[in-house]
C-alpha cells in the first residue's frame, strides 16, 4: 500500500532522514550515572500515569503511585476535582499511606499529624509545643500537578512541564472517537524484571522482531513493514498502524483453522465464500469493515458509534515517551508501562493491563493475539517476579511473555565487549528517535519548551 500520513503533525516513522543519527551507547543500559541523569532531567519532567479515573469514584477515594524513590497520592476532592501530593508528612517526611483507599483524612503513623485530602494540616499532637507557632495553618503537603485523559489519571513533578494535552499531542486528537474512559481493566499485573527499563522502549518502538518472537501475531494482524504505516510526533511519541487482517506472506500450520475465519463468522461473513487465502485476507478485511459498520449496535458494540473504518479493524500501537505503550483496538486496549528500579539500573518493573469495553451479556474477553479468556470485571493488582518465566506462566499465551523471555539476554548483550552500534532497519527508525528525545531531555532541551 502507499504510505499515507493521517495527521498533520506526523512525521514518517520509517524515514531515517527524520533522525539526527545520535549514537546509542551501551552505558545507558547499566550506568548508575545515566540512571541519575535520567531522574534529574527526564523522569521529574514528564507526565506519569498514576492509575485509572474509575478508581476515584467518591470524595476521599485516593490512589498511590510509587516511582523510584518518590511516592505520590492523588485524591478525589469534595468538589469532584483531583489533587495530588508527595506522599511525605509535612512534619518529618514519614510516608503517609502505602496503598489506595478511601478516607477523608490521612494520619501520619509516626507522630499523628492529620491532613485533609486537600493537603492541609488539620490537627497535630501538642500543637502548643512549637516555638515557631501552631503548625496547623502553616504546614501543608507539597502538591503536584494532576490532569486526566483517556480515563487515566496523570501527574507531573515539574511546574514547567507542558499541559497534559500539549504533552500528549496529537494523540488525544487522533483517538478522540475512542471512549477510553469506559474501558474495564480486567487484568493488572506488575512483573519485576532483570533488565534496564529502556529494553521495553526499544522493543515497543519496532515490530521488526514480531515474526521471530511472536509468530502467533501475523496470521491475525498484518505486520509486514510494506503494508504498515509508521508515525513519529514532535513531543517524542510514536505510532505504527498495522492492518487488521492476516499477512499475505504467513500461513497457519496445515490442518489448523485460520483464526481470521472465526472473526468473519462472528460478523456474519462466510469465510468459505472466498476462492483463496489471499481473497479471504484482502476482501474479507473490507467486508469486515462493512459488517462492523452495519451491525455494531445490534451486537452491542456501542463503543463503535463514532469510530472510523480504520478504527474498526486496524491495529494501531502507540508509544508515549518515555515509558507507556498501548494497543487501542476497537474492542479494547492492551496497556503496557515500564518503570526503573529505584537503585539498580539493570532492573525494572513492567505493568501489563488488559482492558476491554463492556458488551452487554459478555462475561469474558479474549485478546485477538492470545487464547485464554479473562473474566469481565475490574481486576486487582498482582505482583510477580519473572523468575525465568516461572512466575508468570499463566501469561504464556501473551506477546509480553515472549518479550520478557528476551530481557536477560539483551541485558547481557549490552554488557558485552561484543556490543556494536545498532544496525537498524528502516522500520526501526522509531528506536533511534526514542534515544534522541531522551538525549534532548538529558541535555536540558526537552520538546515543547
C-alpha positions in Angstrom: 0.0 0.0 0.0 1.0 3.6 -0.5 2.0 5.1 2.9 -0.1 8.0 4.0 0.2 10.4 6.8 -3.1 10.8 8.7 -2.3 13.6 11.0 -0.6 16.9 10.0 1.9 16.6 13.0 3.0 13.1 12.0 6.5 12.5 10.5 7.3 9.4 8.5 8.4 7.0 11.2 10.3 4.8 8.7 12.4 7.6 7.1 15.9 7.9 8.8 16.2 11.4 7.3 13.9 12.4 10.2 16.8 11.4 12.6 19.9 13.2 13.7 21.8 9.9 13.9 22.7 10.1 17.6 24.6 7.0 18.7 23.0 4.5 21.1 25.8 3.9 23.6 25.6 0.8 25.8 26.3 2.5 29.1 22.8 3.9 29.1 21.6 0.4 29.9 23.7 -0.2 33.0 25.4 3.0 34.2 24.3 4.5 37.5 25.4 7.9 36.3 23.0 7.5 33.4 20.3 6.5 35.8 20.8 9.6 37.9 20.8 11.9 34.9 17.5 10.3 33.8 16.0 11.1 37.2 17.3 14.6 37.4 16.5 15.7 33.8 13.8 13.4 32.5 11.7 11.4 35.0 11.0 14.6 37.0 10.0 16.5 33.9 7.4 14.1 32.2 3.8 13.2 32.9 3.3 9.9 34.7 0.2 7.6 34.8 -0.9 7.0 38.4 -4.0 4.9 37.7 -7.5 4.9 36.3 -10.2 7.5 36.9 -12.7 4.8 37.8 -10.6 4.2 40.9 -11.6 7.6 42.2 -15.4 7.5 42.3 -16.2 9.4 45.5 -14.7 12.2 47.5 -12.0 10.7 49.7 -11.0 8.0 47.3 -7.3 8.0 46.6 -4.6 6.1 44.7 -0.8 5.9 45.4 1.8 5.7 42.7 5.4 4.8 43.8 8.0 5.7 41.3 11.7 5.0 42.0 12.3 6.7 45.4 9.2 9.0 45.1 5.6 8.4 46.0 2.5 10.4 45.1 -1.0 10.4 46.4 -3.9 11.5 44.2 -7.3 12.1 45.9 -10.8 13.0 44.8 -11.9 16.2 46.4 -15.3 17.2 47.8 -15.9 19.3 44.7 -15.1 16.3 42.4 -11.7 17.6 41.3 -8.5 15.7 41.7 -5.4 16.8 43.7 -2.0 15.2 44.0 0.6 15.4 46.7 4.0 13.9 47.5 3.4 11.1 50.0 5.6 12.6 52.7 4.4 14.1 56.0 5.0 17.8 56.3 6.5 17.2 59.8 9.4 14.9 59.2 8.6 13.2 55.9 7.2 9.9 57.0 5.2 8.1 54.3 1.5 8.6 55.0 -0.1 5.8 53.1 1.0 2.7 51.3 -1.9 1.6 49.1 -5.1 3.1 47.6 -8.1 3.6 49.8 -10.9 5.9 50.8 -10.6 8.3 53.7 -11.5 11.9 54.5 -8.1 12.5 56.1 -4.6 10.9 56.4 -2.9 10.4 59.8 0.8 10.1 59.9 1.7 6.8 61.6 4.8 8.4 63.3 3.7 11.5 65.2 0.0 11.7 64.5 -0.2 14.7 62.3 -3.6 14.7 60.4 -4.0 16.0 56.9 -7.2 16.6 55.0 -7.5 15.1 51.5 -6.9 18.7 50.2 -3.4 18.5 51.6 -3.9 20.9 54.5 -2.8 20.1 58.1 -5.9 19.9 60.3 -4.6 18.5 63.5 -1.3 17.7 65.3 -0.2 16.4 68.7 0.8 19.1 71.2 0.1 22.0 68.9 1.1 24.4 71.8 4.6 23.0 71.9 6.1 24.5 68.7 8.3 27.6 69.3 7.5 28.7 65.7 3.8 28.5 66.4 0.9 26.1 65.8 1.8 24.1 62.6 -1.9 24.0 61.7 -2.4 26.7 59.1 1.4 26.8 58.4 2.3 23.4 57.1 0.6 21.5 54.2 1.5 18.6 51.9 3.5 19.6 48.8 1.3 19.5 45.7 1.9 18.0 42.3 0.1 18.9 39.1 -2.7 16.4 38.1 -4.8 16.0 35.0 -6.8 13.3 33.2 -7.0 11.9 29.7 -8.4 8.7 28.2 -9.7 7.6 31.6 -6.2 7.7 33.0 -5.0 9.8 36.0 -1.7 11.7 35.3 0.7 13.8 37.3 3.9 15.6 36.9 6.5 16.7 39.4 7.5 19.8 37.3 5.7 23.1 37.2 7.3 23.8 33.8 6.1 20.6 32.0 3.7 21.5 29.2 0.0 20.9 30.0 -1.0 17.3 29.6 -2.9 17.7 26.3 0.0 19.6 24.9 2.5 16.9 26.2 0.4 14.1 24.6 -0.1 15.9 21.3 -1.5 14.8 18.9 -2.7 11.5 20.4 -5.8 13.0 22.1 -6.9 14.2 18.7 -6.1 11.0 16.9 -8.1 8.9 19.5 -10.9 11.4 20.1 -13.5 8.9 18.9 -12.4 6.1 21.3 -14.3 6.1 24.6 -11.2 5.0 26.6 -12.8 6.2 29.8 -15.3 3.3 29.6 -12.6 0.6 29.5 -12.6 -2.0 32.2 -9.2 -3.2 33.5 -9.7 -6.9 33.5 -6.1 -7.9 34.2 -3.5 -5.9 36.1 0.0 -7.5 36.6 3.3 -5.9 37.7 6.4 -8.0 36.9 9.9 -7.5 38.3 12.5 -7.9 35.5 16.3 -8.1 35.4 16.7 -5.6 32.6 17.0 -1.8 32.1 13.7 -0.1 31.6 14.7 1.1 28.1 14.5 -2.5 26.9 10.8 -2.0 26.6 11.0 1.4 25.0 13.3 -0.1 22.3 11.1 -3.2 21.9 7.8 -1.4 21.5 9.2 1.1 19.1 9.6 -1.5 16.4 7.8 -4.5 15.1 10.8 -6.0 13.3 11.1 -8.6 16.0 7.4 -9.8 15.7 7.8 -12.5 13.1 10.6 -14.1 15.1 9.4 -13.5 18.7 5.6 -13.5 18.2 4.7 -16.0 15.4 1.1 -16.1 16.5 0.6 -12.5 15.5 1.0 -12.2 11.7 -1.9 -14.6 11.0 -4.2 -12.1 12.9 -2.5 -8.7 12.3 -0.6 -7.9 9.1 2.7 -6.7 10.5 4.5 -6.5 7.2 6.6 -3.4 7.0 5.5 -2.7 3.5 1.8 -2.6 4.4 2.1 -0.8 7.7 2.2 3.0 8.4 4.8 4.5 10.7 4.4 7.8 12.5 6.6 9.9 14.8 5.4 13.1 16.6 7.2 16.2 17.8 6.8 15.5 21.6 8.6 12.2 21.2 5.6 9.9 20.9 5.3 7.4 18.0 2.8 5.0 16.4 2.5 2.2 14.0 -0.7 1.3 12.2 -1.0 -2.3 11.0 -3.8 -3.8 9.0 -6.3 -5.9 10.9 -6.1 -8.8 8.5 -3.8 -11.7 8.0 -0.4 -11.1 6.5 -0.2 -12.4 2.9 3.2 -14.0 3.5 2.3 -16.0 6.6 0.2 -19.2 6.8 -1.1 -21.1 9.8 0.1 -24.8 10.1 -1.5 -27.2 7.8 -4.8 -28.6 9.2 -5.3 -25.7 11.7 -8.3 -23.5 11.4 -7.3 -19.9 10.5 -8.2 -17.5 13.3 -9.5 -14.9 10.9 -12.3 -17.2 9.9 -13.8 -17.1 13.3 -13.8 -13.3 13.3 -15.5 -13.2 9.9 -18.2 -15.7 11.0 -18.9 -13.7 14.2 -19.8 -10.7 12.0 -22.0 -12.8 9.7 -19.4 -13.3 6.9 -18.9 -16.8 5.4 -15.1 -17.3 5.0 -15.7 -20.2 2.7 -17.1 -17.9 0.0 -13.6 -16.7 -0.9 -11.8 -18.6 -3.6 -8.4 -18.5 -2.0 -6.4 -17.3 1.1 -5.4 -14.0 -0.5 -9.0 -13.1 -1.3 -10.2 -14.1 2.2 -7.5 -11.8 3.7 -8.0 -8.8 1.5 -11.7 -8.9 0.5 -12.6 -10.4 3.9 -10.9 -7.4 5.6 -13.0 -5.0 3.6 -16.2 -7.0 4.2 -15.4 -7.0 7.9 -15.3 -3.2 7.9 -18.7 -3.0 6.3 -20.2 -5.6 8.6 -19.0 -3.8 11.7 -20.3 -0.6 10.4 -23.7 -2.2 9.8 -24.1 -4.5 12.8 -22.4 -2.7 15.7 -25.5 -1.6 17.6 -27.3 -4.9 17.1 -24.4 -6.8 18.6 -23.9 -4.4 21.5 -20.6 -2.9 20.4 -21.6 0.6 21.4 -18.1 1.9 21.5 -18.0 1.7 17.7 -20.5 4.5 17.3 -18.0 7.3 16.4 -15.1 5.2 15.2 -13.8 5.4 11.6 -13.3 2.4 9.3 -9.6 2.4 10.2 -10.5 2.4 13.9 -12.9 -0.5 13.5 -10.4 -3.0 12.0 -6.8 -1.9 12.1 -4.2 -2.4 14.9 -2.6 0.9 15.9 0.1 0.7 18.5 1.2 3.9 20.2 4.3 4.5 22.4 4.1 7.5 24.7 7.6 8.8 25.6 9.2 7.6 27.7 7.6 4.5 29.2 4.0 3.8 28.1 2.6 1.8 25.1 -0.9 0.9 24.2 -2.6 -1.1 21.5 -6.0 0.6 21.1 -8.3 -1.8 19.1 -12.0 -1.3 18.6 -12.7 -3.9 21.2 -10.2 -3.0 24.0 -6.7 -1.9 24.9 -3.5 -3.6 25.8 -1.7 -1.2 28.0 2.0 -1.5 29.0 4.1 0.6 31.3 7.7 0.1 32.4 9.5 1.8 35.2 13.0 1.8 36.5 14.1 0.1 39.7 14.8 2.7 42.5 18.5 1.9 42.7 19.6 -0.8 40.2 19.8 0.3 36.5 19.8 -3.3 35.4 16.3 -4.0 36.9 12.9 -2.6 36.2 9.2 -3.2 36.6 6.7 -3.9 33.9 3.0 -3.3 34.2 0.6 -5.2 31.9 -3.1 -4.1 31.9 -5.6 -5.8 29.7 -8.6 -3.5 29.2 -11.9 -4.1 27.3 -15.1 -2.3 26.5 -18.2 -3.6 28.3 -20.5 -5.5 26.0 -24.0 -6.5 27.2 -24.2 -10.2 28.0 -20.4 -10.7 27.5 -18.8 -12.2 30.6 -15.4 -12.9 29.2 -12.8 -11.3 26.9 -10.1 -12.9 24.8 -7.5 -10.7 23.2 -7.1 -11.5 19.5 -3.4 -12.4 19.8 -3.9 -14.6 22.9 -6.0 -17.7 23.8 -7.0 -17.5 27.4 -10.2 -15.7 28.4 -10.3 -13.1 31.2 -13.4 -12.6 33.4 -15.0 -9.3 32.6 -14.6 -7.4 35.9 -12.2 -4.9 37.4 -9.1 -6.8 38.4 -6.9 -6.5 41.5 -3.2 -5.8 41.2 -1.0 -8.9 41.0 2.7 -8.5 41.9 5.1 -11.0 40.3 8.7 -11.9 40.0 9.7 -13.0 36.5 11.9 -15.8 37.8 12.9 -17.1 34.4 9.3 -17.2 33.3 8.2 -19.4 36.2 6.5 -16.5 38.0 4.3 -15.6 35.0 3.5 -18.9 33.3 -0.2 -18.1 33.4 0.6 -15.3 30.9 2.4 -17.6 28.5 -0.1 -17.1 25.7 0.6 -13.3 25.6 3.1 -11.4 23.5 4.6 -9.8 26.6 5.6 -13.2 28.0 7.6 -13.7 24.8 9.2 -10.2 25.2 10.1 -10.9 28.8 11.9 -14.0 27.7 14.4 -11.8 25.8 15.2 -9.4 28.6 18.1 -11.1 30.3 19.9 -12.0 27.1 19.5 -8.4 26.0 20.9 -7.1 29.2 23.9 -9.4 28.9 24.5 -8.2 25.3 24.6 -4.5 26.4 27.3 -5.5 28.9 29.3 -7.4 26.3 32.6 -6.3 24.7 30.9 -7.5 21.5 28.3 -4.7 21.7 28.2 -2.7 18.4 26.3 0.4 17.4 22.8 -0.9 16.4 22.4 -1.6 12.6 18.8 -0.6 12.3 16.3 -1.4 9.6 14.1 1.5 8.3 11.2 0.0 10.3 13.3 0.5 13.5 13.7 4.3 12.9 11.5 4.9 15.9 14.0 3.2 18.2 16.7 5.8 17.4 14.2 8.6 17.6 13.3 7.5 21.2 17.0 7.8 22.2 17.3 11.2 20.5 14.3 12.5 22.6 16.0 11.0 25.7 19.2 12.9 24.8 17.2 16.1 24.5 15.9 15.7 28.0 19.3 14.9 29.4 20.7 17.9 27.7 18.1 20.2 29.2 16.2 20.7 25.9 13.0 18.7 26.2 10.5 19.1 23.4 7.7 21.6 23.9 9.8 24.1 26.0 
